[in-house]
Amino acid sequence: MAISSAGPASSAFRVIERDGDAAQVAIAGVENSPYAVSAELLASISDYPAS
């Protein structure tokens, strides 16, 4: 699980799957999860590793 440090509030999330630059993330406490996001973007706003 990783923590986002962007914005006024932090959110815990879990990367379910990654394929190249695409990552599927489940955000703790969010009912409409999971979301597809860019792994590069995710790395730039959290402690998720870029590679």
Secondary structure as UniProt FT lines:
FT   STRAND          2..4
FT   STRAND          12..19
FT   TURN            20..21
FT   STRAND          22..27
FT   TURN            28..29
FT   TURN            31..32
FT   STRAND          35..38
FT   HELIX           39..45
//
